[in-house]
Amino acid sequence: MHVGLLIYGSLDTISGGFIYDRRLVSYLRRQGDRVEVIALPWRSYGLSLLDNLDRGLRRRLDQAPFDLLLQDELVHPSCFRLNGREPRPYPLIAVVHHLRCREHRPAWQNRLYRLVEKRYLTSLDGFICVSRTTQKDVQALMGRERPLVVASPGRDGLPGAVTRDRIRIRALAPEPLQIIFVGNLIPRKELHTLIAALTSLPRNDWRLTVAGSPDPDPAYARAIRRQIQGAGLNSRVTLLGALPPGELAARCEASHLLAVPSSYEGFGIVYLEGMHFGLPAIAGTDGAARELVHHGENGYLVPPGDAVTLARYLKGLLEDREILLRLALSAHHTAAAHPTWDDSAARSRAFLQTFLA
């Protein structure tokens, strides 16, 4: 196959969605497919809408010798009208991580996003969705059926592994609870809620390591630093920035718990990566995290912004390491039963091939 992939920015961007895209591209190329990445510039939502009027972009796409064109759903503001061109030179397939209109923000903004995303979704021939939750969101917004496959992320995203004996030793050792937050420093990931919850707990009983880039939202990153300093937590919270896979794996192996109480996730690759190292996950109740995180079994689900409830769950793990051990072993089992990245990409490739008949 000769496949195009339309994205914003760079395929090397550090985020769950781009990790997914990179893994898919790598697999397709290893199968002998030719994949050409077309990168549009990151701009504001309003300016991205103007791409639909860009005749140069239209010509470039019309003249490309693709068998089909994949589009990361992030590019929907640039393509909602552009995709409607006729005659269509090849099938258009979206890789949908989650819909922008499902994120938490003022209702008037989401009404606008919903209108644009609906127009975009109806312009496509098929969808690769990362979760059943995203599948339902896509189908509900479209109001009609289109060819679709659910291909969830793989469990083997980070190098290394941990044994169940190591999980037992780690959980029951008499040391502070080592909590890791993994994700870009953006409001949707709710690091501020996690810090607020930890502020109410005994400070000698826990440590928080934050692995994530501050670059996507510098103002929010500055607010996080002020929050940490204002609460007197500089000696308890460590901001490491984005980490390479090997170092991130080592940090996960040394931790007890992954806490990313995100307000919305289309899947939440980070929860699966943490579970691979036997880390129970604290996630948000909204979105697809609940497909992986089973409340009270391998982690906890917390309503968006609910620092009080989050603090209660953290306090329970501080006080009862047997509960922590039970959740950790269950998390490890959950990850082990999940498909690999190659399994997921093979499912997507088989779906794409159906459009070539």
Kinemage of the C-alpha trace (Angstrom):
@kinemage 1
@onewidth
@group {chain A} dominant
@subgroup {mainchain}
@vectorlist {calphas} color= white
{ca met a 1} P 0.000 0.000 0.000
{ca his a 2} L 0.984 3.592 -0.551
{ca val a 3} L -0.411 5.432 2.447
{ca gly a 4} L -0.458 9.115 3.280
{ca leu a 5} L -0.720 10.362 6.867
{ca leu a 6} L -1.855 13.912 7.553
{ca ile a 7} L -0.884 15.319 10.961
{ca tyr a 8} L -0.122 18.577 12.746
{ca gly a 9} L 3.464 19.329 13.711
{ca ser a 10} L 5.924 16.458 13.952
{ca leu a 11} L 5.402 12.726 14.216
{ca asp a 12} L 8.033 12.826 16.987
{ca thr a 13} L 5.784 14.894 19.275
{ca ile a 14} L 5.594 13.413 22.780
{ca ser a 15} L 1.981 12.555 23.499
{ca gly a 16} L -0.169 9.440 23.523
{ca gly a 17} L -1.776 10.224 20.186
{ca phe a 18} L 1.539 10.690 18.394
{ca ile a 19} L 2.953 7.561 20.034
{ca tyr a 20} L 0.031 5.694 18.491
{ca asp a 21} L 0.609 7.262 15.072
{ca arg a 22} L 4.343 6.493 15.182
{ca arg a 23} L 3.733 2.870 16.108
{ca leu a 24} L 1.244 2.448 13.267
{ca val a 25} L 3.565 4.062 10.716
{ca ser a 26} L 6.488 1.920 11.872
{ca tyr a 27} L 4.447 -1.269 11.558
{ca leu a 28} L 3.142 -0.396 8.088
{ca arg a 29} L 6.658 0.294 6.870
{ca arg a 30} L 7.940 -2.984 8.308
{ca gln a 31} L 5.236 -4.759 6.316
{ca gly a 32} L 6.573 -3.200 3.128
{ca asp a 33} L 4.027 -0.397 2.818
{ca arg a 34} L 5.112 3.051 1.721
{ca val a 35} L 3.998 5.732 4.170
{ca glu a 36} L 4.377 9.440 3.442
{ca val a 37} L 3.765 11.872 6.324
{ca ile a 38} L 2.308 15.273 5.465
{ca ala a 39} L 2.702 17.720 8.363
{ca leu a 40} L 0.613 20.863 8.673
{ca pro a 41} L 1.776 23.612 11.066
{ca trp a 42} L 0.365 23.831 14.587
{ca arg a 43} L -1.794 26.947 14.687
{ca ser a 44} L -4.800 28.230 16.562
{ca tyr a 45} L -8.118 26.517 15.903
{ca gly a 46} L -9.413 29.547 14.015
{ca leu a 47} L -6.381 29.811 11.742
{ca ser a 48} L -6.471 26.065 11.075
{ca leu a 49} L -9.966 26.463 9.646
{ca leu a 50} L -8.426 28.567 6.865
{ca asp a 51} L -6.529 25.521 5.580
{ca asn a 52} L -9.798 24.461 3.950
{ca leu a 53} L -9.355 27.384 1.535
{ca asp a 54} L -5.690 26.634 0.771
{ca arg a 55} L -5.564 25.782 -2.950
{ca gly a 56} L -1.944 24.696 -2.684
{ca leu a 57} L -2.793 22.111 -0.042
{ca arg a 58} L -5.757 20.940 -2.097
{ca arg a 59} L -3.564 20.460 -5.190
{ca arg a 60} L -0.901 18.660 -3.186
{ca leu a 61} L -3.419 16.189 -1.810
{ca asp a 62} L -5.274 15.751 -5.101
{ca gln a 63} L -2.058 14.955 -6.967
{ca ala a 64} L -0.584 12.599 -4.353
{ca pro a 65} L -0.418 8.996 -5.641
{ca phe a 66} L -1.802 7.478 -2.453
{ca asp a 67} L -3.913 4.343 -2.262
{ca leu a 68} L -5.558 5.948 0.751
{ca leu a 69} L -5.016 8.877 3.100
{ca leu a 70} L -4.963 8.550 6.866
{ca gln a 71} L -5.738 11.662 8.882
{ca asp a 72} L -5.093 12.062 12.585
{ca glu a 73} L -8.422 13.410 13.809
{ca leu a 74} L -6.571 16.334 15.375
{ca val a 75} L -6.444 17.879 11.886
{ca his a 76} L -10.239 18.063 11.632
{ca pro a 77} L -10.417 21.900 11.604
{ca ser a 78} L -8.108 21.939 8.566
{ca cys a 79} L -10.030 19.287 6.640
{ca phe a 80} L -13.744 19.437 7.475
{ca arg a 81} L -14.496 21.201 4.178
{ca leu a 82} L -11.378 20.189 2.239
{ca asn a 83} L -12.365 16.523 2.458
{ca gly a 84} L -15.576 17.166 0.586
{ca arg a 85} L -13.843 17.748 -2.726
{ca glu a 86} L -15.041 15.672 -5.686
{ca pro a 87} L -14.040 13.503 -7.343
{ca arg a 88} L -12.271 11.936 -4.386
{ca pro a 89} L -8.849 10.571 -5.483
{ca tyr a 90} L -8.628 7.897 -2.739
{ca pro a 91} L -10.392 6.756 0.457
{ca leu a 92} L -10.051 8.959 3.559
{ca ile a 93} L -9.610 7.240 6.929
{ca ala a 94} L -9.319 8.998 10.293
{ca val a 95} L -7.320 7.787 13.265
{ca val a 96} L -9.502 8.989 16.149
{ca his a 97} L -7.972 9.209 19.609
{ca his a 98} L -10.825 11.239 21.078
{ca leu a 99} L -13.135 13.999 19.930
{ca arg a 100} L -12.234 17.540 20.864
{ca cys a 101} L -15.854 18.315 21.663
{ca arg a 102} L -15.808 15.666 24.436
{ca glu a 103} L -13.179 17.501 26.472
{ca his a 104} L -14.182 19.608 29.470
{ca arg a 105} L -14.560 23.273 28.539
{ca pro a 106} L -17.344 25.911 28.361
{ca ala a 107} L -20.453 24.576 26.622
{ca trp a 108} L -20.468 27.289 23.937
{ca gln a 109} L -16.994 26.275 22.802
{ca asn a 110} L -17.903 22.615 22.574
{ca arg a 111} L -20.994 23.469 20.549
{ca leu a 112} L -18.714 25.055 17.951
{ca tyr a 113} L -16.291 22.143 18.004
{ca arg a 114} L -19.177 19.699 17.717
{ca leu a 115} L -20.444 21.379 14.541
{ca val a 116} L -17.013 21.298 12.900
{ca glu a 117} L -16.197 17.750 14.018
{ca lys a 118} L -19.546 16.423 12.829
{ca arg a 119} L -18.973 17.930 9.385
{ca tyr a 120} L -15.490 16.421 9.393
{ca leu a 121} L -16.568 12.933 10.449
{ca thr a 122} L -19.237 12.745 7.775
{ca ser a 123} L -16.603 13.553 5.127
{ca leu a 124} L -14.668 10.337 5.814
{ca asp a 125} L -14.875 6.795 4.495
{ca gly a 126} L -13.797 4.969 7.647
{ca phe a 127} L -12.327 5.204 11.114
{ca ile a 128} L -9.638 3.629 13.261
{ca cys a 129} L -10.682 4.265 16.875
{ca val a 130} L -8.391 3.672 19.840
{ca ser a 131} L -11.172 2.594 22.214
{ca arg a 132} L -14.785 1.494 22.367
{ca thr a 133} L -15.597 4.787 24.067
{ca thr a 134} L -14.202 6.736 21.123
{ca gln a 135} L -16.111 4.455 18.750
{ca lys a 136} L -19.379 5.280 20.517
{ca asp a 137} L -18.596 9.000 20.504
{ca val a 138} L -17.871 8.964 16.765
{ca gln a 139} L -21.008 7.016 15.922
{ca ala a 140} L -23.185 9.173 18.175
{ca leu a 141} L -21.959 12.418 16.614
{ca met a 142} L -22.265 11.147 13.042
{ca gly a 143} L -25.691 9.626 13.520
{ca arg a 144} L -24.945 6.928 10.921
{ca glu a 145} L -22.694 3.945 10.415
{ca arg a 146} L -19.409 3.962 8.501
{ca pro a 147} L -16.714 1.251 8.329
{ca leu a 148} L -14.817 1.291 11.617
{ca val a 149} L -12.308 -0.733 13.593
{ca val a 150} L -11.269 -0.448 17.241
{ca ala a 151} L -7.507 -0.975 17.612
{ca ser a 152} L -6.370 -0.180 21.137
{ca pro a 153} L -2.765 0.756 22.009
{ca gly a 154} L -0.338 -1.990 22.961
{ca arg a 155} L 1.008 -3.003 26.345
{ca asp a 156} L 4.672 -3.116 25.305
{ca gly a 157} L 5.392 0.559 24.827
{ca leu a 158} L 8.222 0.815 27.380
{ca pro a 159} L 11.280 -1.415 27.630
{ca gly a 160} L 11.774 -3.801 30.505
{ca ala a 161} L 9.467 -5.710 32.804
{ca val a 162} L 8.833 -6.415 36.475
{ca thr a 163} L 8.164 -9.722 38.218
{ca arg a 164} L 5.293 -10.341 40.588
{ca asp a 165} L 7.805 -11.071 43.364
{ca arg a 166} L 9.342 -7.652 42.790
{ca ile a 167} L 5.879 -6.085 42.957
{ca arg a 168} L 5.285 -7.714 46.356
{ca ile a 169} L 8.614 -6.563 47.773
{ca arg a 170} L 8.118 -3.048 46.457
{ca ala a 171} L 4.568 -2.656 47.752
{ca leu a 172} L 5.300 -3.866 51.296
{ca ala a 173} L 8.642 -2.116 51.837
{ca pro a 174} L 8.551 0.436 54.692
{ca glu a 175} L 9.176 3.552 52.623
{ca pro a 176} L 7.157 6.565 51.465
{ca leu a 177} L 4.587 5.926 48.750
{ca gln a 178} L 6.286 6.687 45.436
{ca ile a 179} L 3.722 8.240 43.087
{ca ile a 180} L 4.435 9.001 39.440
{ca phe a 181} L 2.488 11.314 37.141
{ca val a 182} L 3.205 10.838 33.422
{ca gly a 183} L 1.829 13.287 30.902
{ca asn a 184} L 2.330 16.688 29.341
{ca leu a 185} L 1.663 19.559 31.713
{ca ile a 186} L -1.725 20.636 30.381
{ca pro a 187} L -4.936 21.313 32.347
{ca arg a 188} L -6.752 18.234 30.974
{ca lys a 189} L -4.311 15.914 32.756
{ca glu a 190} L -5.310 17.469 36.137
{ca leu a 191} L -1.889 17.566 37.772
{ca his a 192} L -3.169 20.528 39.789
{ca thr a 193} L -5.897 18.298 41.254
{ca leu a 194} L -3.350 15.649 42.205
{ca ile a 195} L -1.139 18.200 43.953
{ca ala a 196} L -4.155 19.642 45.782
{ca ala a 197} L -5.057 16.158 47.015
{ca leu a 198} L -1.515 15.440 48.188
{ca thr a 199} L -1.366 18.733 50.075
{ca ser a 200} L -3.830 17.333 52.624
{ca leu a 201} L -1.780 14.164 53.327
{ca pro a 202} L 1.126 13.632 55.769
{ca arg a 203} L 4.144 14.951 53.895
{ca asn a 204} L 6.632 12.374 55.098
{ca asp a 205} L 4.515 9.529 53.724
{ca trp a 206} L 4.731 10.174 49.983
{ca arg a 207} L 6.831 11.502 47.100
{ca leu a 208} L 5.565 12.630 43.692
{ca thr a 209} L 7.592 12.422 40.484
{ca val a 210} L 6.233 14.282 37.452
{ca ala a 211} L 7.427 13.093 34.031
{ca gly a 212} L 6.040 15.311 31.302
{ca ser a 213} L 6.879 18.223 29.070
{ca pro a 214} L 5.977 21.778 30.168
{ca asp a 215} L 6.184 23.047 26.574
{ca pro a 216} L 2.592 22.513 25.318
{ca asp a 217} L 1.185 25.012 27.872
{ca pro a 218} L 3.915 27.149 29.506
{ca ala a 219} L 1.389 29.231 31.461
{ca tyr a 220} L -0.100 26.111 33.060
{ca ala a 221} L 3.388 24.767 33.822
{ca arg a 222} L 4.219 28.035 35.608
{ca ala a 223} L 0.968 27.771 37.583
{ca ile a 224} L 1.940 24.239 38.658
{ca arg a 225} L 5.313 25.452 39.915
{ca arg a 226} L 3.585 28.246 41.879
{ca gln a 227} L 1.145 25.726 43.347
{ca ile a 228} L 3.978 23.474 44.487
{ca gln a 229} L 5.920 26.347 45.993
{ca gly a 230} L 2.869 27.880 47.642
{ca ala a 231} L 2.017 24.579 49.317
{ca gly a 232} L 5.592 24.141 50.525
{ca leu a 233} L 6.042 20.913 48.551
{ca asn a 234} L 9.317 21.623 46.752
{ca ser a 235} L 11.047 18.810 48.637
{ca arg a 236} L 8.217 16.343 47.947
{ca val a 237} L 7.452 16.974 44.252
{ca thr a 238} L 10.049 16.537 41.500
{ca leu a 239} L 9.417 17.892 37.993
{ca leu a 240} L 11.599 15.970 35.546
{ca gly a 241} L 10.235 17.106 32.192
{ca ala a 242} L 9.786 14.632 29.337
{ca leu a 243} L 11.830 11.446 29.714
{ca pro a 244} L 13.176 9.012 27.102
{ca pro a 245} L 11.532 5.567 27.185
{ca gly a 246} L 14.337 3.830 29.056
{ca glu a 247} L 14.449 6.391 31.853
{ca leu a 248} L 10.666 6.523 32.090
{ca ala a 249} L 10.575 2.737 32.391
{ca ala a 250} L 13.118 2.879 35.236
{ca arg a 251} L 11.040 5.511 37.040
{ca cys a 252} L 7.904 3.390 36.688
{ca glu a 253} L 9.721 0.308 37.983
{ca ala a 254} L 10.772 2.288 41.080
{ca ser a 255} L 7.268 3.654 41.780
{ca his a 256} L 4.249 2.258 43.630
{ca leu a 257} L 1.400 4.088 41.941
{ca leu a 258} L 0.567 5.957 38.719
{ca ala a 259} L -1.746 8.933 39.235
{ca val a 260} L -3.042 10.861 36.210
{ca pro a 261} L -6.583 11.976 37.169
{ca ser a 262} L -7.262 13.319 33.676
{ca ser a 263} L -10.610 14.971 32.969
{ca tyr a 264} L -10.878 13.043 29.694
{ca glu a 265} L -8.880 10.385 27.836
{ca gly a 266} L -9.592 8.699 24.526
{ca phe a 267} L -7.738 5.668 25.878
{ca gly a 268} L -4.889 6.604 28.202
{ca ile a 269} L -1.769 4.786 27.006
{ca val a 270} L 0.027 5.840 30.166
{ca tyr a 271} L -2.268 3.719 32.363
{ca leu a 272} L -1.423 0.598 30.379
{ca glu a 273} L 2.292 1.419 30.449
{ca gly a 274} L 2.160 1.841 34.213
{ca met a 275} L 0.241 -1.392 34.704
{ca his a 276} L 2.952 -3.195 32.726
{ca phe a 277} L 5.197 -2.350 35.699
{ca gly a 278} L 2.591 -3.336 38.262
{ca leu a 279} L 1.401 0.194 39.033
{ca pro a 280} L -2.233 0.649 40.021
{ca ala a 281} L -3.689 3.604 38.133
{ca ile a 282} L -5.665 6.572 39.381
{ca ala a 283} L -7.579 7.960 36.414
{ca gly a 284} L -10.616 10.099 35.672
{ca thr a 285} L -14.168 8.820 35.429
{ca asp a 286} L -14.828 10.473 32.057
{ca gly a 287} L -13.642 9.003 28.791
{ca ala a 288} L -12.138 5.622 28.007
{ca ala a 289} L -9.870 5.126 31.033
{ca arg a 290} L -12.636 3.068 32.635
{ca glu a 291} L -12.192 0.456 29.895
{ca leu a 292} L -8.791 -0.313 31.413
{ca val a 293} L -8.946 0.961 34.998
{ca his a 294} L -11.474 -1.055 37.009
{ca his a 295} L -12.389 0.839 40.150
{ca gly a 296} L -11.197 -0.888 43.303
{ca glu a 297} L -9.605 -3.756 41.340
{ca asn a 298} L -6.520 -2.384 39.588
{ca gly a 299} L -6.850 1.301 40.480
{ca tyr a 300} L -9.373 4.030 41.171
{ca leu a 301} L -11.527 6.348 39.068
{ca val a 302} L -12.000 9.916 40.294
{ca pro a 303} L -14.452 12.574 39.037
{ca pro a 304} L -12.730 15.503 37.307
{ca gly a 305} L -11.421 18.082 39.758
{ca asp a 306} L -12.381 16.083 42.849
{ca ala a 307} L -9.291 16.495 45.037
{ca val a 308} L -11.165 15.379 48.172
{ca thr a 309} L -12.069 11.968 46.760
{ca leu a 310} L -8.605 11.573 45.269
{ca ala a 311} L -7.018 12.337 48.657
{ca arg a 312} L -9.205 9.687 50.286
{ca tyr a 313} L -7.998 6.987 47.910
{ca leu a 314} L -4.383 8.049 48.299
{ca lys a 315} L -4.719 8.037 52.077
{ca gly a 316} L -6.082 4.489 51.960
{ca leu a 317} L -3.027 3.315 50.026
{ca leu a 318} L -0.693 5.131 52.411
{ca glu a 319} L -2.244 3.363 55.372
{ca asp a 320} L -2.768 -0.145 53.983
{ca arg a 321} L -0.025 -1.571 51.814
{ca glu a 322} L -1.925 -4.862 51.459
{ca ile a 323} L -4.537 -2.978 49.431
{ca leu a 324} L -1.742 -1.462 47.355
{ca leu a 325} L -0.308 -4.943 46.738
{ca arg a 326} L -3.665 -6.362 45.683
{ca leu a 327} L -4.252 -3.524 43.227
{ca ala a 328} L -0.697 -3.755 41.911
{ca leu a 329} L -0.880 -7.485 41.160
{ca ser a 330} L -4.240 -6.988 39.447
{ca ala a 331} L -2.825 -4.125 37.372
{ca his a 332} L 0.082 -6.302 36.279
{ca his a 333} L -2.348 -9.047 35.224
{ca thr a 334} L -4.468 -6.525 33.279
{ca ala a 335} L -1.477 -5.387 31.239
{ca ala a 336} L -0.266 -8.924 30.564
{ca ala a 337} L -3.652 -9.821 29.044
{ca his a 338} L -3.660 -6.802 26.716
{ca pro a 339} L -2.596 -6.994 23.023
{ca thr a 340} L 0.810 -5.778 21.858
{ca trp a 341} L 1.439 -2.790 19.607
{ca asp a 342} L 2.015 -5.113 16.655
{ca asp a 343} L -1.307 -6.844 17.358
{ca ser a 344} L -3.047 -3.474 17.290
{ca ala a 345} L -1.294 -2.242 14.149
{ca ala a 346} L -1.990 -5.523 12.316
{ca arg a 347} L -5.676 -5.038 13.057
{ca ser a 348} L -5.537 -1.515 11.609
{ca arg a 349} L -3.607 -2.651 8.526
{ca ala a 350} L -6.121 -5.400 7.777
{ca phe a 351} L -8.877 -2.788 8.020
{ca leu a 352} L -7.076 -0.445 5.623
{ca gln a 353} L -6.637 -3.205 3.078
{ca thr a 354} L -10.413 -3.612 2.830
{ca phe a 355} L -10.528 -0.220 1.085
{ca leu a 356} L -8.231 -1.395 -1.730
{ca ala a 357} L -10.513 -4.090 -3.135
